[in-house]
Amino acid sequence: MDLDKEWRFCRAMPEDENGLVSQWAGISREDFVTSALPKMLERARGENLPEGQVPDTVYFLWDEGEIVGQFRLRHYLNESLRRGAGHIGYYIAPPYRGKNAATEGLRLLLELAAKVVPEKEFYLRLRKGNLASLRVMEKNGGVVAEEDPMYLYVRIPKPKIPVD
């Protein structure tokens, strides 16, 4: 873990990009250390969650010592997530887009998520114009299950976990 790199990455994320909302855009280092990071850890443990929210874990995707992306995994779905954002959201920094980072990051996250998520498939949502994200999801086994005027709703089958 490199606190300064994580802070700089979170601070540089836009407030909303293609539906992934970051509450840390522009955050000061002090606020990141004293507020954001402790809240991330609490959320991962399912502690002090606002009503209607579920535990979620933030993962950073690293490549050669640099953070290239952030992935968020919601541990299970409630009704609003089932009809909305789903299990996974992610952001890849602009210099790393188109270089397989999102595809590989999602693949890695799905492996971790298979041990946490109780549902039989992963739910993801993306804006209709975000064709790059659709390709990432399809490369990871995703299929468009539904759509509405603004979003596509993708399902990715949960891989079988080998029994030890």
N, C-alpha and C positions, 0 to 999 in steps of 0.2 A: 504494500500500500504506500502510495506517495501522496500525502495530504495536499501538498501544494499543487501537484498536477491535477488531482481530482477537483480541487477548488477552481483552478484556472479553467478547466474543461467545463464545469457546471456554470461558471460565471459567463463564459462565452456562448453558451447555448442560447438560441433565440427563445423568447417567451412562448411562441407557438410556431411550430413548423410541421405542416402537413398533419395537424391534429395532435401531435405530441406536445403537451404543455409542460413547460419547465417553470417551476416557481423560484428557481435559483438564478435566473438571468440577471447578470449585473451584481450579484451578491458580493458583499465585502468578505474578506478572509475571516475576520472576526465573527461575523454572523454565520458563515459557513461552519466554522469550528464549534461555536457555542450553541447554535440553533439547528442548522440544516442537517449536519452530520448526526447529532444525537437523535433527531426526528427520523432520519433514514433508518437508523439502527432499531429504534422503537417500532417503527412500521414493520420491519422485517420480522420482529418478534411478535407482532400483533398487539402491541401495547399502545394505549392512548389513541386509538383510532377514532376519527370522527364517525358519527353515526352513518351507516350505509356504506362504509368503506371496508375493504378487506386487507389483510396483510400483503405487503409487496416488498420485494427486494430489488435494490439497484445494483447492477453489475456494470463494471467498466471493461471495455474491450481494449486490450493492450496489444501493441505491435512494436517490437524493438524498443521498448522503454517509453513509448508514447501512448497516450490514450487516444484511440481513434473513434470510439463510440461508447454509447451508454445504452444499456438495455434494462427494462423494468419488467419484472415478473410479478403478476398478481397471483397469489397462491391458490386461489379458487375463485369461482364466479358467484356473484349474487345476481338477482334478476336484472339490475341496471347494467351490469357488465356483460351479461349474456346477450343483451340486446344493444350493447354499446361497444366500448373499447376492448373488451375481451381480456385475455391473460397477459398479452405482451405488447409493449411499446418500445420503440428504439429510435435512436438518433445516431447518425454517422457524421462526423465532422466533414465539411466540404472537401478538404484536400484528399480525403480517403475514399470518396464516393467513386463508384465505377471500378473499384479495384478489388472486388470480392469480399470486402470487409463485412458488409451487412450479411451476405450469404453465410459466411463462415461464423460470424458472431451469432446469428440466429441458430445455426446448426448446433453450436456449443451450448447455447441457452436451452434449446429443446432437450438436450441430453440431461441437463440439470433439472429442468422443469418436469421431466418424466418421473422423477423421484418425489416431487412435491405436489403436483397438481392431481386432484382426484378425478377430474373429468376424463372421459375416454378420448377426447380430442382437444386440441388447443384452439381457442377462438382468437382471431385477430381482425382488426378493422383498419381500413385505409381509405383515404379520399380517392375518388374515382380517377382523378388526373395523375395520381402517383404511380405511374407504370413501373418505375424502377423498383419500388417496394413490392409491387405485385409479382414481378419476376423473382425477387429474393424469396418470397413466400412460396411460389411455385417450385423453385429449385429445392426447397425444403419439404416438398410433398403437399403444399397447400393447394386447395381447390376453392373457388368461389362458390359459396353455399347460398348466399342471398345478396341482394343489393337494394338500395333505395336511391332517391335522386342524388344524394351526396356521397354515399359510401358503398364500398364493397365489403362483404363479410366473408372472411376466409377461414376455412377449417383445415387444420393439419393433424393427421392421425397421430396419436401418441405412440411412440415406439415401445415395443415390449422391453421390459427391464429383465435382464438375466437374473435368475435366482442364484444367490451365492451358496 
